[in-house]
Amino acid sequence: MTTIGDFGFSGGGNMGEALIRGLLQSGRAKPKSIFVFDPAPSRTEHLQKTYGVTLVENNQTLVSKAGVIVLAVKPQNVDEVLREIGGGLKEDQLVVSIAAGVTLARIQGAIAAQVPVIRVMPNTPALVLSGAAALAKGKYAGAEHLAVARNMFESVGLAVEVEEKYLDVVTGLSGSGPAYIFVLLEALTDGAVRLGLPRDQARLLAAQTILGAAKLALETGDHPGRLKDMVTSPGGTTAAGLYALERGGFRGLVMEAVAAATLRCQELGAK
């Protein structure tokens, strides 16, 4: 018999592993209540050895064992998985999908029963339990189902509920956002190296600066503009640096990056 507390992961890649680690480290699940199927034996062996989870031989068995089925496969593989499990899912189970661009309607259309579905857009900092995830519930999902999914993603960071129509924007923002931050980290580091600071010291200082600034924004809840003004003295060094960023169109470029990633997500979802 399955229970809503048993988790079945279809896919054991990086994000699936991050969720497994978060569930276990937070005490939200025990190894015996987590089942995993992945076609790559190296991944399943790693997960079993590292976390003590239970491996199953296929997706159909996964559905028979777990109450919460996590679709942690690549978007291009979702339809194949749904063909395998769509007829075996029951209304007392929950499907949680982290496949970018795959709509709730597409998932629900492949499932015979009125199974609750939650669609989630996580991001890679979940790998270090500092992720940002947005959740949208399908038409059969209630508050209790959302709570289960939210609890799962809060084990690896922050989780917020949004309407599904905004998930593509979330993909362009927090889904792709870590890459933008890594470019900023690299640029800050290179800027200091150019002026003579050793690279290892520059990288550490730049990374901690980004981490500290984000933490300050989260913990104070202040508007970013106010926090910026706290650092910026009239005629000072920060004002000079900000002027260089504005002159180069920094804000506009970041806004265009979010828009471009959102558009690409919409294009992928339409295929």
C-alpha positions in Angstrom: 0.0 0.0 0.0 1.3 3.5 -0.9 1.1 6.5 1.4 1.5 10.2 0.7 4.7 10.1 2.8 6.4 7.7 0.4 8.4 9.4 -2.4 9.1 7.9 -5.7 11.7 9.5 -8.0 11.5 8.9 -11.7 15.0 10.2 -12.5 18.0 10.3 -10.2 20.0 13.2 -11.7 21.4 16.2 -9.9 18.0 17.7 -9.0 16.5 14.4 -7.9 19.5 13.8 -5.7 19.3 17.3 -4.2 15.7 16.6 -3.2 16.5 13.2 -1.8 19.3 14.7 0.3 17.1 17.6 1.5 14.3 15.2 2.5 16.7 13.1 4.5 18.8 15.8 6.1 15.7 17.7 7.2 14.1 14.6 8.6 11.1 14.9 6.3 11.6 11.4 5.0 13.5 8.2 5.9 15.6 6.2 3.4 13.1 3.3 3.4 10.3 5.7 2.3 12.2 6.9 -0.8 12.1 4.8 -4.0 14.1 5.6 -7.2 14.2 4.5 -10.8 16.7 5.8 -13.3 17.8 4.0 -16.5 21.4 4.7 -15.7 22.7 2.1 -13.3 25.6 4.3 -12.2 23.1 6.9 -10.9 20.9 4.5 -9.0 23.9 2.7 -7.5 25.3 6.0 -6.3 22.0 7.0 -4.7 21.5 3.6 -3.0 25.0 3.6 -1.7 25.0 7.2 -0.6 21.5 7.6 0.9 20.2 4.1 1.4 17.2 4.6 -0.8 15.3 1.7 -2.3 15.8 1.0 -6.0 13.1 -0.3 -8.3 13.3 -1.9 -11.7 10.9 0.4 -13.7 8.5 3.3 -13.5 5.5 1.1 -13.1 6.9 -0.4 -10.0 7.7 3.0 -8.7 4.0 4.0 -9.0 3.0 0.9 -7.0 5.3 1.8 -4.2 5.1 5.5 -3.6 2.3 8.1 -2.9 4.3 11.0 -4.2 5.7 10.5 -7.7 8.4 13.0 -8.6 9.0 13.5 -12.4 12.7 14.4 -12.2 13.5 13.6 -15.8 14.4 15.9 -18.7 11.5 17.6 -20.4 12.0 15.6 -23.6 11.6 12.3 -21.6 8.4 13.3 -19.7 5.9 12.0 -22.4 7.6 8.6 -22.4 7.4 8.3 -18.6 3.8 9.4 -18.6 3.0 6.8 -21.2 4.4 4.2 -18.8 2.7 5.4 -15.6 -0.4 7.3 -16.8 -2.7 4.4 -16.5 -1.5 3.2 -13.2 -1.7 6.3 -11.1 -4.6 6.7 -8.6 -6.4 9.7 -7.2 -4.9 9.2 -3.8 -1.4 9.8 -5.2 0.4 13.0 -6.1 2.5 13.8 -9.1 5.2 16.5 -8.7 6.9 17.6 -12.0 10.1 19.6 -12.2 10.4 19.3 -16.0 10.8 22.8 -17.4 8.2 23.9 -19.9 5.9 20.9 -19.5 2.5 22.2 -18.7 0.0 20.9 -16.1 -2.5 20.3 -18.9 0.0 18.1 -20.8 0.8 16.1 -17.7 -2.9 15.7 -16.6 -3.9 14.8 -20.2 -1.6 11.7 -20.1 -3.1 10.5 -16.8 -6.3 8.4 -16.8 -7.5 9.2 -13.3 -8.1 12.6 -11.7 -4.7 12.6 -10.0 -3.5 15.8 -8.3 -0.4 17.4 -10.1 1.9 20.1 -8.8 4.3 21.7 -11.3 7.5 23.1 -9.9 10.4 25.2 -11.3 13.4 24.7 -9.0 17.0 25.8 -9.5 20.5 24.4 -9.1 21.4 26.0 -5.8 19.1 23.3 -4.4 22.2 21.2 -4.7 23.6 23.0 -1.7 20.2 23.3 0.0 19.8 27.0 -1.0 17.4 26.7 -3.9 14.5 28.8 -5.0 11.4 27.0 -6.3 8.0 28.2 -7.6 5.0 25.8 -7.4 1.8 25.8 -9.3 -1.0 23.4 -8.6 -3.2 21.6 -11.1 -7.0 21.5 -11.1 -7.2 18.3 -9.0 -4.7 19.5 -6.4 -5.8 20.9 -3.1 -4.1 22.8 -0.3 -3.0 19.5 1.3 -1.2 18.5 -1.9 0.5 21.9 -2.3 1.6 21.6 1.4 3.3 18.2 0.6 5.1 19.6 -2.4 6.0 22.8 -0.7 7.4 20.9 2.3 9.6 18.9 -0.1 11.1 21.9 -1.7 11.5 23.8 1.5 13.9 21.0 2.5 16.3 22.4 -0.2 15.6 26.1 0.1 12.8 28.6 -0.5 9.5 27.7 -2.0 6.6 30.0 -3.2 3.3 29.4 -4.9 2.6 31.1 -8.2 0.0 30.8 -10.9 1.1 28.5 -13.7 1.1 31.3 -16.3 4.1 32.8 -14.4 6.3 29.6 -14.4 8.0 30.5 -17.7 9.0 33.8 -16.2 10.2 32.0 -13.1 12.3 29.9 -15.4 13.9 33.0 -16.9 14.4 34.5 -13.5 15.4 32.0 -10.8 15.7 28.9 -13.1 18.3 30.5 -15.4 19.3 33.2 -12.9 22.2 31.2 -11.3 24.0 31.3 -14.6 23.7 35.1 -14.7 25.1 35.3 -11.2 28.0 33.1 -12.1 28.8 35.4 -15.0 28.7 38.3 -12.5 30.9 36.4 -10.1 33.4 35.7 -12.9 33.4 39.3 -14.0 33.9 40.7 -10.5 36.8 38.3 -10.1 38.4 39.1 -13.4 38.0 42.8 -12.7 39.9 42.5 -9.5 42.6 40.2 -11.1 43.0 42.8 -13.8 44.0 45.3 -11.1 46.5 42.9 -9.5 44.5 41.0 -6.8 45.4 37.2 -6.8 42.6 35.2 -8.4 41.9 32.9 -5.4 41.4 35.8 -3.1 39.4 37.7 -5.7 37.1 34.8 -6.3 36.5 34.2 -2.6 35.7 37.9 -1.9 33.5 38.2 -4.9 31.5 35.0 -4.0 31.1 36.1 -0.4 30.0 39.6 -1.5 27.2 38.1 -3.7 26.2 35.7 -0.9 26.2 38.5 1.7 24.2 40.9 -0.5 21.5 38.3 -1.2 21.3 37.4 2.5 21.0 41.1 3.4 18.1 41.5 0.9 16.3 38.5 2.2 16.7 39.1 5.9 15.9 42.8 5.8 13.2 42.7 3.2 14.3 46.2 2.1 13.9 47.4 -1.4 17.1 46.7 -3.4 17.3 50.4 -4.2 17.5 51.3 -0.6 20.1 48.7 0.1 22.1 50.1 -2.9 21.9 53.6 -1.5 23.2 52.4 1.9 26.5 51.5 0.1 26.6 54.6 -2.1 28.2 57.8 -0.7 27.9 61.0 -2.8 30.9 61.3 -5.1 32.3 58.0 -3.7 33.8 54.8 -5.1 30.5 52.9 -5.3 28.9 55.8 -7.2 31.7 55.7 -9.7 31.2 52.0 -10.2 27.5 52.2 -10.5 27.8 54.9 -13.2 30.0 52.6 -15.2 27.4 49.9 -15.0 24.6 52.3 -16.0 26.7 53.6 -18.9 27.1 50.0 -20.1 23.4 49.2 -19.9 23.8 46.7 -17.1 20.2 46.8 -15.9 18.7 46.6 -19.4 20.9 43.6 -20.3 19.9 41.7 -17.2 16.2 42.4 -17.9 16.7 41.3 -21.5 18.3 38.1 -20.3 15.3 37.2 -18.2 13.0 38.0 -21.1 15.1 35.9 -23.6 15.1 32.9 -21.2 11.4 33.2 -20.6 10.7 33.3 -24.4 12.9 30.2 -24.9 11.0 28.4 -22.2 7.7 29.2 -23.9 9.1 27.9 -27.2 10.3 24.6 -25.7 6.9 24.2 -24.0 5.1 24.6 -27.2 7.0 21.7 -28.9 
